[in-house]
Amino acid sequence: MPWHLIATAHHADAHLELFRRNGIFMIRANGLELMNGFSHASETALGRLAAELAEGEAPRILIGGLGLGYTLAAACGAMGARGTITVAEFTPAVIAWFHEHIRPSVLPELPANVAIVQADVLTHLWEQPRYDLIVLDIDNGPEPFTHAGNVALYEREGLRVLRDRVTPGGAVLLWSSFDAPDFEANARDVGFSVTRRCISNGPRPELDHHIYILSV
């Protein structure tokens, strides 16, 4: 069964398209697949890991990037009412699509401790108190995909901002569809301790996804 195009939007550098097939959604950016609801095991793993690493009774979590909401849904399921989760999504249409089309099947009840805001992640970080955990699920890895300005997140200056805006003892998580040794080296250079978890995405290792854990 083919994908059916149900919405389009232009924002900043990206032409975005929302597709649906058998109740599952996909988003393409500039003609390339950005996320697909048929394959979201690593996003679910990312959300659960965020909840696992967010310690204490009231941790503050920032998720950069909403997408199809699977990372958020997994974090909500694991966190329950503990702490708060803020999602900073750059593209207004993605937020609108989530509420109008996607959320009923991914996160039917939006918990009271969750806020979804339209914002650039770096700008948002400077405007808010520090977070205990920052989750980056914005591009297909540590390189810009939908917004050229995202490159700032993955270079040393952006990594310094992330280091300074996470509380002592906290962490930054980054989802990637590829192994990124240069990003790992940059993160170490600015003072992060870096580990990487590999999430199987099928029989071919080159298709595996990765979660980088940057600890301070």
C-alpha positions as CSV (number, residue, x, y, z in Angstrom):
1,M,0.0,0.0,0.0
2,P,1.5,3.4,-1.0
3,W,2.0,6.3,1.4
4,H,-0.6,9.0,1.2
5,L,0.5,12.7,1.4
6,I,-1.8,14.5,3.9
7,A,0.0,17.8,4.6
8,T,2.9,19.9,3.5
9,A,4.7,22.9,5.1
10,H,7.7,25.2,4.4
11,H,9.8,26.4,7.3
12,A,13.3,27.9,7.3
13,D,15.4,25.6,5.1
14,A,13.0,22.7,4.8
15,H,10.0,21.6,2.7
16,L,8.2,19.1,4.9
17,E,5.7,16.5,3.9
18,L,3.5,14.3,6.2
19,F,2.5,10.9,4.9
20,R,0.2,8.2,6.3
21,R,-0.1,4.5,5.6
22,N,-2.3,2.1,7.6
23,G,-2.5,4.5,10.5
24,I,1.3,5.0,10.6
25,F,3.0,8.3,9.8
26,M,6.2,9.4,8.0
27,I,7.8,12.8,7.6
28,R,10.0,13.8,4.7
29,A,12.2,16.8,4.6
30,N,13.3,18.1,1.2
31,G,12.3,14.8,-0.3
32,L,14.3,12.7,2.1
33,E,12.8,10.5,4.9
34,L,13.3,12.1,8.2
35,M,11.3,9.7,10.4
36,N,9.1,6.7,9.9
37,G,6.6,5.3,12.4
38,F,7.2,1.7,11.2
39,S,10.7,1.8,12.7
40,H,11.0,3.6,16.0
41,A,12.7,1.1,18.4
42,S,15.7,3.3,18.8
43,E,13.6,6.4,19.6
44,T,11.7,4.4,22.2
45,A,15.0,3.3,23.6
46,L,16.1,6.9,23.7
47,G,13.0,8.0,25.7
48,R,13.3,5.2,28.2
49,L,17.0,5.9,28.7
50,A,16.3,9.5,29.3
51,A,13.9,8.5,32.1
52,E,16.5,6.1,33.5
53,L,19.2,8.7,33.7
54,A,17.0,11.5,35.0
55,E,17.5,11.1,38.7
56,G,15.6,12.5,41.7
57,E,12.0,13.2,42.4
58,A,11.6,16.3,40.1
59,P,14.1,16.1,37.2
60,R,13.8,18.7,34.4
61,I,14.2,17.1,31.0
62,L,14.5,18.9,27.7
63,I,13.8,17.0,24.5
64,G,15.0,18.8,21.4
65,G,12.8,17.7,18.4
66,L,9.3,16.4,18.5
67,G,9.1,14.5,15.2
68,L,6.5,11.7,15.4
69,G,6.5,11.8,19.2
70,Y,7.9,8.3,19.9
71,T,10.8,9.5,22.1
72,L,8.4,11.7,24.1
73,A,5.9,8.9,24.5
74,A,8.5,6.5,25.7
75,A,9.9,9.1,28.2
76,C,6.4,9.8,29.4
77,G,5.6,6.2,29.9
78,A,8.8,5.6,32.0
79,M,8.6,8.9,33.9
80,G,5.0,8.9,34.9
81,A,4.2,12.0,36.9
82,R,7.9,12.4,38.1
83,G,9.6,15.6,37.0
84,T,8.8,17.7,34.0
85,I,9.4,17.2,30.2
86,T,9.7,20.2,27.8
87,V,9.9,19.5,24.1
88,A,11.5,22.2,22.0
89,E,10.4,21.8,18.3
90,F,11.7,24.3,15.7
91,T,8.9,23.8,13.1
92,P,5.4,25.0,14.0
93,A,3.8,22.5,11.4
94,V,5.4,19.5,13.1
95,I,3.7,20.5,16.4
96,A,0.4,21.1,14.6
97,W,0.7,17.7,12.8
98,F,1.5,15.9,16.0
99,H,-1.7,17.2,17.8
100,E,-4.0,17.0,14.8
101,H,-2.9,13.7,13.2
102,I,-0.3,11.7,15.1
103,R,-0.8,12.1,18.9
104,P,-4.0,10.0,19.1
105,S,-2.1,6.9,18.1
106,V,1.3,7.7,19.8
107,L,0.4,9.6,23.0
108,P,-3.4,9.8,23.3
109,E,-3.2,11.6,26.7
110,L,-0.6,14.4,27.0
111,P,0.5,14.3,30.6
112,A,0.2,17.4,32.7
113,N,4.0,17.5,33.3
114,V,4.7,17.8,29.6
115,A,5.0,21.1,27.6
116,I,5.6,21.3,23.9
117,V,7.0,24.7,22.8
118,Q,8.0,26.1,19.4
119,A,11.7,27.1,19.8
120,D,15.2,26.6,18.5
121,V,17.0,24.4,21.0
122,L,20.1,26.6,21.6
123,T,18.0,29.7,22.0
124,H,15.6,28.0,24.4
125,L,18.5,26.7,26.5
126,W,19.8,30.3,27.0
127,E,16.4,31.5,28.1
128,Q,15.6,28.8,30.7
129,P,17.1,27.5,33.9
130,R,19.5,24.5,33.5
131,Y,18.1,21.1,32.7
132,D,19.0,17.9,34.4
133,L,18.9,16.0,31.1
134,I,19.0,17.2,27.5
135,V,17.9,14.9,24.7
136,L,18.7,15.8,21.1
137,D,16.5,14.0,18.6
138,I,16.5,16.7,15.9
139,D,18.3,15.5,12.8
140,N,19.4,12.1,11.5
141,G,22.5,12.5,13.6
142,P,25.0,15.2,14.5
143,E,24.8,17.1,11.3
144,P,22.1,19.4,10.0
145,F,19.3,17.8,8.1
146,T,16.2,20.0,8.1
147,H,17.8,23.3,9.4
148,A,21.3,24.5,8.5
149,G,21.5,26.4,11.8
150,N,21.5,23.0,13.6
151,V,25.2,22.7,12.8
152,A,25.9,24.9,15.8
153,L,24.7,22.2,18.1
154,Y,27.3,19.7,17.0
155,E,30.4,21.8,16.9
156,R,32.5,22.7,19.9
157,E,30.8,26.0,20.6
158,G,27.3,24.4,20.7
159,L,28.6,21.5,22.7
160,R,30.0,24.0,25.2
161,V,26.5,25.5,25.5
162,L,25.0,22.1,26.1
163,R,27.7,21.4,28.7
164,D,27.0,24.7,30.5
165,R,23.2,24.4,30.4
166,V,23.0,20.9,31.9
167,T,23.2,20.6,35.7
168,P,26.3,19.1,37.3
169,G,25.9,15.3,37.2
170,G,23.5,15.5,34.3
171,A,23.8,14.3,30.8
172,V,23.1,15.1,27.1
173,L,21.7,12.3,24.9
174,L,21.9,12.4,21.1
175,W,20.2,10.0,18.7
176,S,22.0,9.2,15.5
177,S,21.4,7.0,12.5
178,F,25.2,6.7,12.0
179,D,28.4,6.4,14.0
180,A,29.9,9.8,14.4
181,P,33.5,9.7,15.7
182,D,34.2,13.4,14.9
183,F,31.3,14.4,17.0
184,E,32.4,12.2,19.8
185,A,35.9,13.7,19.7
186,N,34.4,17.3,19.8
187,A,32.3,16.3,22.8
188,R,35.4,15.0,24.6
189,D,37.3,18.1,23.7
190,V,34.8,20.4,25.5
191,G,34.8,18.2,28.7
192,F,32.1,15.6,28.2
193,S,32.6,11.9,29.1
194,V,31.2,10.0,26.1
195,T,29.7,6.6,25.7
196,R,27.7,5.2,22.8
197,R,25.0,2.5,22.7
198,C,24.2,0.7,19.5
199,I,20.6,-0.2,18.8
200,S,20.0,-2.9,16.3
201,N,17.9,-1.8,13.3
202,G,18.0,-5.0,11.3
203,P,20.4,-7.7,10.0
204,R,22.9,-5.2,8.5
205,P,25.2,-3.4,11.0
206,E,25.4,-0.3,8.8
207,L,21.7,0.3,9.4
208,D,22.1,0.3,13.2
209,H,21.2,3.4,15.2
210,H,23.2,4.9,18.0
211,I,22.6,6.8,21.2
212,Y,25.5,9.0,22.4
213,I,25.6,9.7,26.2
214,L,27.5,12.9,27.0
215,S,28.0,13.1,30.8
216,V,29.3,16.0,32.8
